Amino acid sequence: MKIVAIIFYIFSAILLLGAFKYFLDLTKPGVYPPKKILKKKAAALFGCGGIFLLMAVLISKFL
């Protein structure tokens, strides 16, 4: 079960780093794709990364 928790930690780190990259792109002027799409992508990645992180913590604590 420890391997599964580690995989979830890795997935959450990748997703959260991707969301952070999109968030940094929002601060730049004249980016493509439009800022509205970047906000949606960043929110989706933050949500999925948070879910994976929560699952990894629950697996590592209770199993």
N, C-alpha and C positions, 0 to 999 in steps of 0.2 A: 504494500500500500504506500510505502514511502516513495517509490518511484513515481506513482501516480500523482502524489502531492508535488513532487519536484517538477513534473511535466506541467502541472497547472500553474506553478509559480513561474516557470519559464514563459508559458503562453501569456500570463497576465503581464509580465514585464515587457514582452514584445508589444502587446496591445497598448499598454499605457505609454510606452515610448513613442509609438506611432501617433497616439492621440496628442502627446506633448509636441511632436513635430508639426502636426496640423495646427495646434494652438499657436505655435511660434510663427507659422506661415500667415496666420490671421493678422499679426502685427505689422507685416510688411505691406507697403503700398503697391498697388497694381499687380496682384497675384492672380494666377489662373489655376484652378477654377475659381469662380466667384466665392466671395466670403460666406454667402448663405450655404453653399454646398460644403465648404470647409467646416463650418460650424456643425452641420449634420454629421459629417464623417468623424469629427473629433468627439462629439457626444456619443456616437455609436461605439467608438473604440473605447472611450472611458467607461461606458456601461458594461461592455463585454469584458474589459480588463478587470473591472471591479467584481463582476460575477465570478470570473476565474480565480481571482485573489481570495474571495470569500469561500469558494469551494475548496481551495488549497488549504486555507487556514482550518476549515472545519474538518477536512480529512486528516490533517496532521495533528490536530488536537484530540479528536475523538476516536480515531481508528489506529 
